[in-house]
Amino acid sequence: MAVTTITPTRLVSDTGVVITPGAGTAINTSNSMVFAYPKDGELLITIDSNHASTVATVAAGYGINAQTDTYAVGDTIEHLIVIGASSKFKNSDGNISITWATNSAGFVTAWYLPTSNT
C-alpha cells in the first residue's frame, strides 16, 4: 500500500481558521495517510466526507497505550478527530497513520493545535 503524507498546518493562538468544504487532500483508498505528529500539543484531523460509506481507521500506536480506532464518518459530514499527546496512535516514528474503507471518499486536512506557549 502506498502512503500519502499530510503535513499539518500549525495554528496560532487567538486566530481563526476557515474549514472550507472540499479543501485538503483527497482520500485515496489505495493509500494510507501519514500525519507528522508534533512533539508537544495536539493534532486536529478533519475529514470532509462525500460518501455514505466513508470509514477511517486510525492505526494503533507504539507502546503500552496502543489502540486502533475506527470512525464511520457518513455522507456530507465534517468529522473532527483530535489526537492528544499519548502514544495511543503514534507509531515508532512518531507519526499517525490512517487507512480507508473501500468506498471512502472526501478530503482530509490537519492542523497542529497551539500549545499554551504559542
Secondary structure, DSSP 8 states (H G I E B T S, - for coil): -EEEEE--EE--TT------TT-SEE--TTEEEEEE--SSS-EEEEEEE-STT-EEEE---SSTT---EEEE--SS-EEEEEE-SSSSS--TTSEEEEEE-TT--EEEEEEE---TT-
